[in-house]
Amino acid sequence: MTSKRSSQLAWALTAWANHGFATTVLVGFFPIFFDKYWAKDLPGTTSTFYLGVSNSAASFAVMLLAPWLGALADRRGQKKLWLGIFTLIGVVATAALAAIGEDAWPWALAVFAIASIGFFGGSSFQDALIVQVAEPQEANRVSAFGFALGYLGGGLLFLFNVLMVLYPAKFGLADATAATKLSFIDVAVWWALFSLPVFWQVKEAAPVAESTGWRELWNTLKKVLQNKPVLNFLLAYWLYIDAIGTLQQMAVDFGAKLGFSTSALIQALLLVQFVAFPSAIAFGRLGDRIGTKRAIYLGLAVFVCVTVWAYTMQTERQFYWMAAIVGTVQGGVQALSRSYFSRLIPRERSGEYFGFYNMLGKFAAVLGPLVLGVVAIATGNQRLSILVLAVFFIGGAILLTRVREPAEKSA
């Protein structure tokens, strides 16, 4: 394997590593375990509200830190260092979830928020490192490969943990509660182990300056505001990634409140992971064939249909079909958005620019779960809250029309 291929594989393995947290903890077991173990005495709408606030708080913290830390990493050549720091935070906090006792929902939310900060914060530097392993013409393929490996790895670990929870005795465990707590530990080990190759296989970019500060960051922000393609893309991305992230984080809670069984929710999540694996790769190729932006439009159109359908959803079978459809476009839209942005920005300042990219992504993640929680509390209607997300998809698509293709820009 060439050095270039090795670095691309090592970079993609960071997604294989941290998606175990995304599947098992973020969208899988934590919302269910929170409702049934840590917050079982809270009303359903109240637990939804607190879960949404916790997700929003973690995203808000990363939103504030990402641009400044990205600028610092660029100037000192420390993208891998900060990826390592956030990975360590996420790994330790995820393992700590296993030690939290029954009914201790405030502690569970606090530790979950810290683990989420590790996941979201590390993702910013993971994204920024794409320019170290892929040339612009390779960006769609490499970005899609990363997301595909992420969904496959996260899905396999999630499948193992589901089997462990369903059949604890076969794994030498007392019950499903013990199995769920053990799953938090194996996610932490998986995350740490498969994150290691990136640190010796991917070359760090040289520093671009001796130091950084808020004044330099402000100067970059002004450049972003003056760069119309970058600015318009970030605004579009802010809207549609809000809705995608909210669907990921709150789908299990939404299904549970509609009365769907835990097994149905888990099976639907598994379905998403394994459908998303080949679909993300296919979307990368589709972006090369018809244009990155057109492929993103296609994915957003599917998401609009899904949110409208969710408003009228009645059966678990519909939930399965919906999960399969989401899986066909979810990873593709995320992967092509990352590769598209990487071609719009100065490559030597990828940490800083991806800091702004993730800042808007996390600001969206602050808004989305909070909107769902507030609408659920205000109306007592879970369905109405999910329908609101269609507005975000449509608004993002409209703003994306104002972004020129990189090839057009060069011409």
Secondary structure as GFF3:
##gff-version 3
##sequence-region A 1 411
A	DSSP	alpha_helix	3	20	.	.	.	ID=ss1
A	DSSP	pi_helix	21	29	.	.	.	ID=ss2
A	DSSP	alpha_helix	30	33	.	.	.	ID=ss3
A	DSSP	pi_helix	34	38	.	.	.	ID=ss4
A	DSSP	alpha_helix	44	76	.	.	.	ID=ss5
A	DSSP	alpha_helix	79	96	.	.	.	ID=ss6
A	DSSP	three_ten_helix	97	99	.	.	.	ID=ss7
A	DSSP	alpha_helix	105	128	.	.	.	ID=ss8
A	DSSP	alpha_helix	130	133	.	.	.	ID=ss9
A	DSSP	three_ten_helix	136	138	.	.	.	ID=ss10
A	DSSP	alpha_helix	139	166	.	.	.	ID=ss11
A	DSSP	three_ten_helix	168	171	.	.	.	ID=ss12
A	DSSP	alpha_helix	176	195	.	.	.	ID=ss13
A	DSSP	alpha_helix	197	201	.	.	.	ID=ss14
A	DSSP	alpha_helix	214	226	.	.	.	ID=ss15
A	DSSP	alpha_helix	228	257	.	.	.	ID=ss16
A	DSSP	alpha_helix	262	290	.	.	.	ID=ss17
A	DSSP	alpha_helix	292	312	.	.	.	ID=ss18
A	DSSP	alpha_helix	316	344	.	.	.	ID=ss19
A	DSSP	three_ten_helix	347	349	.	.	.	ID=ss20
A	DSSP	alpha_helix	350	379	.	.	.	ID=ss21
A	DSSP	alpha_helix	382	387	.	.	.	ID=ss22
A	DSSP	alpha_helix	389	400	.	.	.	ID=ss23
A	DSSP	alpha_helix	406	410	.	.	.	ID=ss24
###
